């Protein structure tokens, strides 16, 4: 399954790069922004109040955003680990950092205290989201473009990308070396929109205490650094159903994907 | 109840397909510009242009300004994400070729006052692709 996920990630990254280069060369009229579901949220206010789209956002953004909400209600944040090219970049970087720094998990070199980690995951991402939506909804412009790692990385030096945009991307990548998936965990505005839906997502991972050997391989394999071995079911809104934990688990049937069951213990948040 | 692991990629693909299909159902313009009301006896015509250079509301507004002052143009709807401009006009007073010429003419930048050349290029007109610098092929 991890090989299939890698194929998905490679295909999306390749498609986004191709779309960006083709648009930059004038061979296509469809820019990489067209496929960004966050653009759907940015333009939602304009669409529902005036029946018009903001800036370069269009119906594809809105439809993909709605489809993403439905996906999250069923398969949690699967989008982040199976589709999102920015998530892919930061996950690959986290894997590289793990090898470079010879670590066994994704906690990073300087892991944050759980309380700080939780506060940043919610507070900082909500702040980023509020600033972007307020700016977009009042100006009608996609003001975030120059700071958006997706647009900077895949638009082939698109409109609004300045030299400092690359510095922003470089800074985020540097931050990602110290704090794995720093963008996804602490800054991604789409991530915080999906988070409450993901918490209630239907599909989840269940750990069988009967089969589990308590080796902790699942904890170490989780890119989101969730404590899977401490719960009967993973209910965290941050679980991306990447299934790296099930692939790493040495005990068959110890960790499986299930539909919700009533009366199970609370999982990691 | 157990669920197979392959369900996750299948759901991802299904939602992506649903998103693409859904985008066909929610078409709305990025900009609507009304130039003149239709005269009671006229039978307005609507032409669809795909214009390279139209990529956002700002560029759509520039394209709309190209039509300002042209007799017979009634309404423009811009779909920026598709680089598409739908123009409603009175065919007795103006034709689609003149509209194309207006789009492709030098663009006056309202902010800098400069004239910009080759900003817009009509690459499709009423469903007919246009070779660069050539007239549309007859259907």
Interface residues (C-beta under 8 A of the other chain):
Chain A: X1 X4 X5 X8 X26 X29 X30 X31 X33 X34 X37 X47 X51 X52 X53 X54 X55 X56 X57 X58 X59 X60 X61 X62 X63 X64 X66 X67 X68 X70 X71 X74 X75 X78 X79 X82 X83 X140 X141 X142 X159 X203 X241 X243 X246 X256 X257 X258 X259 X261
Chain B: X1 X2 X3 X4 X5 X6 X7 X8 X9 X11 X12 X15 X16 X18 X19 X20 X21 X22 X23 X24 X25 X26 X27 X28 X29 X30 X31 X32 X50 X52 X55 X56 X57 X58 X79 X80 X81 X82 X83 X123
